[in-house]
Amino acid sequence: MKYIKSLAVAALALTTSMSSCDMGDFGDINVDPNLPSEGYTTMLFTYTARTTRSFIMNSSTYDPWTQLWTGYLAESKNNQYGGLLTTVNYSTSNWYRYNIKNLNSIIEMNQNEETKSNIAVTKFGSNQNQIATAITLRAFLYMSLTDILGPIPYSEAFKGESEEIWAPKFDSQESIYAALDKELQEAFGMFDTTGSLSSADILYNGDISKWKKFNASLRMMMAIKMKDVDPTNGAARFAKAYADGGMTAVEDGFHYTFDSNSDYYSWMYYTGNKDYSAADLNFVPNQVIVEALKEHKDPRMFSYFTLDGYKGKVEGDPKDFNAYKGVGFGHDSEPAVIDASKGCCSVAYSYCEPQATYGIITTARTLLVEAEAAQLGWINADPKALYEAGIRASFDFQAKYHTAVSGVDEYIASEKVALSSDKETALQQIVMQRFWAGFMTDGIESWSDWRRYNIPVLPMLPAHEINMIDVYPYRMQYADADKESNEDNVNEAISTWLGGKDDRWSRVWWDVKDNI
């Protein structure tokens, strides 16, 4: 059957792994290893769920660009603009070949009359909850990919076997956003909160009510990005999603907890844990976020960073804002970088533990996105109340998953933090709070905020003159392999929607403002 041919390689590896070497047991000799009798959709889902961590921080010791290009991290050893020159393309092949394909297989197996009642399917949960969850997670992947690249294959993707479309066309980001919103609304209506999914759901532990909130929050995140390019449709989509109900409690957040398997340890364990013998010890707090937190006397400084860390102990009172120093991104040579990193603080150890919890999309972000919509008049809600709730949710996230800090009431009431009565100033405050709340979380979304608002301002240090770089990237370029396998459609997409150039400074559809 067709769906069997669609098995992901990784999932197959899981299904065929052996728990015993007892050579006296021949009970499974007649079992077809290519047709697992149970747990199939669970394994497809778990594998795909694990890959979502890449949208927080895509790599550990090599180039975590989602944290470097957003003002969260800097390097302490290398010429820091090297990544802007080399890490400019983004391959989608594995996302299509494995992750999205896995979710398509889950949907198909739950819709197919021949398979929907098999224990290999039903073990994960009800058919409709599996379909709705797979659609929701798939939409998150598609949204992230199109936000990174712009036009990508969508409407003709995965139609090779059914329609012999082996080179799918690229769709505009505008049309993809519209299709995803429609799919997500349909999925929202399918969820049955009287049921649950099995523990194979490592993101929400089978809690359907949380998947519904994530679904609505995802729609709001897409809609708000339409503010400058299609505000009428953006406002309408946002209002519908808001009415459906997004994240409210910290536990509603779309989080990833790295597990005890060394293949899935926290990214920062490999680069920021001095107890790990092969740790790179390279990535350190960026000067941008450190100085901004200092200026606003933001207590989260003491949860995000430490003076006694993997870069060595820094002299000073750990509760003194002025004792913390970050590293600028963009020095012109390795010696200059190393000199700048002397005396810098370190990322807190709670982020460097093997089983650390990171927020892929946090409740704090969702509430602060709602605050932006309220400030724009898109929803009938109090922007100040949502703004303050978002800040509190960020503090609560730190308390639950990292290190608790006090003083949130005083912080919210402080002159620089209290929400301004001026609309434009208030919008900037809201987005700035998303930046601060997003440290080591919300990677792609933080980059999207920078592209939309130029918040935070990311200075270009001396190396940009050597490397001819004037601004941080607005998008990734298509990978060479993707171009070669679908050359005509790639070129058409570049010509039609990217101004004829596949470069870092072409714009995705919703990004219409310069950041220089």
N, C-alpha and C positions, 0 to 999 in steps of 0.2 A: 504494500500500500504506500501511497505517495508520502504520507506523513512520516513513515519509517525512514524513508530516504532523507528526510530533513533533520535527522538526529544530529545534534551538536557533538563535535568531537570530544569536548571536555565532559559533557554529560555522559557520553558513552564510557569514557574512562572511569567515571565514578560508578556507573552501574556494573561494570565488570571487575571492579576491585574486589579482592578476596579477603575475608576476615579470618580464615583458618587454612592451615596447610595439612589437615588431617587426610592422608592419602587413603584411609580406609572408608571414607564416605564417598560413594558414587551416586548419591541420590539425585544429583542434578545433571547426570550424564546426558539426559534427553531434553534438557532445557535449551532452547535457542537463545544464545547470548545477545543476539541482535533484536530480540523481542522480549524485553524485560517484563516480568509478570507483575511487578509492583514498583511504586515509587518513581515512575518515570517523569511525570510533570513536576514532582517535587524537586527532582535533581536538575531539571531544566531551569526551574525558577531560581533555586539557590545559586547556581552558577551565574546566572544573569544578575541577580541581586548583588552578588559580590563585586561585580564590575562597576557598580554605580559609584564606588569609592573614588574612581578615577576622576570624577568631576569635582572632588574636593581638592585633591592634590595628585596630579597625574603620575608623579614619579618621586622617588626618594632622593637618591644620591646623584641623579643625573640632572634633571631640569624641571623642577616643579613650577611650571610657568603660571599656573592658575593662582599661585601665591606670590610669585615674583613680580608679575605684571600688574598686580593690584595694590602694591604698597605694603604687603604683609611681611615678606621675607626678603632678605638680601643674601648675597654670598660673602664669605669671609676669606676666601682663598684665591679666587679666580678673577680674571678680567670679566666683569659682570655683564657686559653687553654682548658677550659671545653668543649667548642663547638667543638674543634678538636677531642675530645674523644666521644662526644655524637651525634653531627650532622654529621654523616658519611654516612648515607644512603639517598637515594633520590627516592621517590615514583613517578612512572610515571602514575599511574592508572587514576588520574583525567585528566591528559593531553590527554590520549587516550579516556577515557570515555566521556569527554565533549568537550574539545577544538578541537582536531584533528577530532573527530567525527562530530562536528558542521560544520567544514570546508568541510568535505567529503559530508555532507548533502547538503550544499550550491552547491557544484559542481554537485551532482546528480540531484538536483531539477532544475538546469539550463540546464542540458543535457536531462532530461526526457521529451519526447514529451507531456506527459499528464500534466506536471506541468510548463514547461518553460515559458508559456505565461500567467500564472495566475498572478493576481495582487499581490498575496502574494510573488511572486518571482520578478516580473518586477519593483515593487516599489523601489527596491534597486538600480537598474540600468540595463544595457544591460546584456544579458546572458554571452557573451564572457568576458566582464570586470569583472563580478562577479567570473567566473571560474578562470580567470588569477590571480585575487587578492587573492582568496582563496588558490590557489596553491602556490602563493608566500608566504603568511603568514604561511601556513602549512609547507613549506620548512624551514622557520625561526624557527618554533617550533621543527621540527625534528633535524635541525642542532644543536640547543641549547641542546636538550636532549642527542644526541649522543656525543657532546663535554663534557657533564657532566659525562656520564656513559660509553661511548664506544659502544659496541654492544647493539642494542635494536631491538625489533620487527619492521619490516618495510614491507618486501615483502609479508608476510602472515598476516599482521595486518588487522583487519576488514573483514576477510573472513569467519567468523563464520556462518552467515546466508546463504551466497552464496555457500560456499564450505565446510561448517561444520568443519572449522579449528578453534577450540576453544582454542588451545594452540599453538600460532604462534611461529615459529622458530625465533631466533635472527639472525640479519644480521651483517656482519662486518661493521665497520665504513667506511672502504674503499669503499665497494659496495654502502653504503648509500650515501656517498658523490657523487659518480658517478651518481647515480640515481637522486639525488636532482639537480645536475647541469643540467642534461638532461631535467627534468621537468621544471626547471626555464627558460631554453632557450625556451622551447615550450610555456610557459606562456608569456614570453616577446613578442613573436610574435603574441600573441592573443590580447594584449592590444589595445584598440581603443581610442586614445587621443581626438577624437571628442566628446566622451561621458564622463560621470562622474558617480560617485556613490552618493547616498544620504548622508545626515549628519549622518547616522548610522555608517559611516566610521569615527570613532573618532580619527583615527591616521593621516589620510591625508585629511580629509574633502572631500573625493570624487575625489581628484585630481589625475587623471590617470597618468599624466606625472611624478608625484612624485613616484607613485608606480613602474613605469618602472625604475626609477633611483635606487630605493631601491632594486628592483629585480637584477639589474646589480651589485650593491654594495654588495649584499649578496653573489653572486657568487664569487666576488673578495675576500671576507673575507674567504670563504672556500678554495679557490685556494691557497692563501698565506700560509695557515697552512700546505700545502703540501711541503713546501720548503725543509725540511730535509728528507722526506720519499719518495716523488715521484715528483721531481722537473720538469721533462719533461712534465707530464700531468698537473701539477700545472701551469706551465708557459703558456701552450696552453689554458687552461680554463681561466686563468687570462686575457690573451690578447684579447680573444673573448668578455669577460664581459666588459673590459675597452673600447673596440671599441663601444660597445652598449651604454656606457655612464652612469657613476655613479653620485653620489651626487656632486654638486658643490656649491650651495648656502646654507646658514645655514638653510633656510626653507625646504630644501630637506631632512633634517634629519628625522629619524624614532623616533619621540618624543612621550612622553605620558604626557598629562596634567591631573592631578588629578582633579576630579570634585567636585561640591558642595554637593553631597551626602556623608554623613559622613562615609558610608561604603567604600568610595573610596577616602578618604583624603590621602594626601602625607604620606608616611611611616614616615618621619622625624617629622611630626606634632605630632605624638604620642610619640616620644622619645626625641624630641629636641625643643619643643615649650613651654616655661615656662608659657605661658598663658593658656595652657591646663592643667586642674587640675590633671589629672591622668598621666601626662607625666612621662616617665621613667627617662629621663635626664641622660641616661647611655652612649650612644655612642658619642664619641668625635673624633676629628681629630687624625689620626695616626702619630706618630713621623716620620715615613718613608717619607710620602709626605711632611710634614711640613718642615723637615730639607732639603729635596731636593729642595723645592721651595726657601728656604732661601739661600742655596748655590748658586743658579743660579739667585738670585734677580728677581724672577718671579712675575710680578705684579698680576697674578691671585690669589696669596695668599690673597689679600685684597677683592677678590670677593668670594672665597671659605669659608673664615673663618672670625671670628669677635672676638674682645677682650671683647666686651660688649654683652655677650650671655647668654645662659641658664645655663652655669656653674658659672655665676657670673662675675662681671666686673674684668678684669685683668688690672693691672696698666701698662701704657706704651702708646707710640704714635702709633695709629692704622696704620700709614704709615711706621713704623719702623719694618723691617723684624725680627730683633732680639727680638722683644716683643712677638713673637708668639712661643708657645710651644705645641708640640703634646705629646701623650701618647704612650709609647711602648706597643706592644702587646705580652703578655707572662710573666707577673709577677707571682711570685710563691704563692701569697696569696692575699686575699681581702684587708688587710691593706696596703700591698705593692702597690696595684693598686691605692687605694684611695690616698696614699701619692704621687704617681707619677702624679696623675691627678691634684694636687693642682697647680693652676696658669696656667692650660692649656687653650688654646683658644677654641672656640666653632664653630660648623658648622654654616655658615651664615644663617640668618633668611629667606632669599629667598628660601632656600631648606626646611625650616620648616613650610612654609605657607601651609594651607590645600589644595589649588589649585596650588601648585608648578608644574613647567614643568621640567621633567627630560628627558635626551636623552637616548633612548634605544640603538640606533646606531646613532652616530652623523656624520655630514658631515666632521668634523675634523678628526675622525677616518678613514673614507673612503679615504680622501686625503692623510693621512699619511700611509695607507696601499698601496695606489698607489705609494707613495714615496719609500716605501720598494721595491716594484716590479720594479720600475725604477732603483733603486740602484743595484738590482740583474741582470739587463739587460733583464727582462721579457717583458717590453714594451718600445717603443721608445718615451721616455719622459724625461724631465729634473728633476732629483730627488730633486735638490735644490729648484726649483720653486714649486714643489708639497709639499715639506717639509714646506716651508714658507707659502704656501697657507693653509696648515693644521693648523699651529699655528694661523694664522689670523682667520680662521674659529672658532677655540676654543675661542678666544677673542670675536669674534662677537656673538657667542652663549651666552656667559656670559652677554654681553651688552643687548641682546634681551630678555633673559629669567631670568636673575639674576641681577648682578651689573656690570656696565661698569667700566673698568679700562683702563688707558692710558699707553703709553710707549711701544707699541708692536714693533715699528720700532727699537727703541734702544735695546730692548730685543733680537730681531732676529739678530741684528748686533753684539751683545756682544760676547766676545771671547769663552765662554763656550757653547753658543747656535748656533753660526754660523756653518753650516754644514761642517764637516771635508772632506778633500780630500782623506782621507784613507777610503777604502770601509767598513771595519769591524767597525771602529769607527763611521762612518756615519750611519750604520745600527743600532748601539746601540743608537745613538742620536735620530733617527726616532722613535724607539720603546719607548724610554724614554719619548718623547713628547706625544706619545699615552697614556702613563700612566698619565702624568700630565693633559692632556686634558680630561681624562676619569673620573675625580673625580665625584662621584655620578651619573655616566652614564656608559654605555658600560660594565656592571658588568662581565658577563660571558666572553666577549671578552678580557677584561683586565686580567682575570685569565688565559685565553689561552695564552696571550702574556707572562705572567710570566712563564708558563710551557715551552714555546718555547725558551725564551731567558734568563730566570732568571733575568728579569727586571720587577720591581725593586728587588734589593737584600732584602730579608725579613729576618731580624735577628731572631734567636731563643733566647729568653730571659730565665732567670733562670728556669722557670717552666718546660721547656722541659725535664730537668733532672729528675724531679719528675714524670712526666707523660710519660717518655720514648718516646718523640716525637723528631725526628731529622730534619724534613722538613715539610713544609706545604703540604696539600693533593694535589695529582695529578689528582684525580678523586673522585667521590662519589661512594659508594657501593650500590648495589641493595637493595631495601626495602624488609623486610621480607615477606610482603604480596605479592609482585611480585614474590618472590622466591617460595612461597607456592602454588600459583595459576598456575605456569608454571615451576615446579621444573626441569624437565628433560632438557628443552631447556635452562634454566638459567645455569645449570651445564655444558652443552655442550659449551655455549658461554664462560664461565669462563675458561674451559679447553682449548678451541681452540684459543682464542684471548687475554686472560688476564693472561697467564702463570700459570693457575691453581689456582690463588688467587683472590678473590673478596675483595680487600682491597684498602685503600686510596693511596697506592703507586704503584699499578698496573697502566699501562699507556694506554691511548687511542692511537689509531693508529698513529697519526701524532706526538705524543710527544715522542721523542727518546733521549732527553738530560737530564742528571741529573741536579738537582737544589741544590745540596749540595756543 
